[in-house]
């Protein structure tokens, strides 16, 4: 089980809201969010309701001024708890939409997909386990959460393009 606390002011001040599960629309819980404390588990936070828009990965820790760290606004509108995955991790990346074209398979973290596969554009994937995809190598830049399932297009994971630079498994941290 996870627990995340959203605070209206920096340095954990002002009103707060505790959350221990997915929440598709946080706008009625607080006016703004300037600091976050993750007491347990892992979460993705989103700047739009319904797990849409910019997203940011939050692991256990204190974020006294998360806006300067993430570059996000004070608009946290939804959050999703990332469950612990006890099974295997496997990710099949496909060159084309609808699982077509060349397929590349991963079972572990990869800091540079271009170096490993000589490709960086993937348009669909099949996911076992929970993964975090970064647009740039070495786990930098914008990132996207991939839950278990099939993604027939990069837009299914809210990606703006098919570019992937690196990818890591989300294990219990």
Helices and strands as residue ranges (DSSP letters): E 3-9, G 10-12, E 13-19, E 35-40, E 42-48, E 52-58, E 61-63, H 66-70, E 78-82, E 90-96, G 97-99, E 100-106, H 113-117, E 124-128, E 131-136, E 140-146, E 149-151, G 154-157, E 166-169
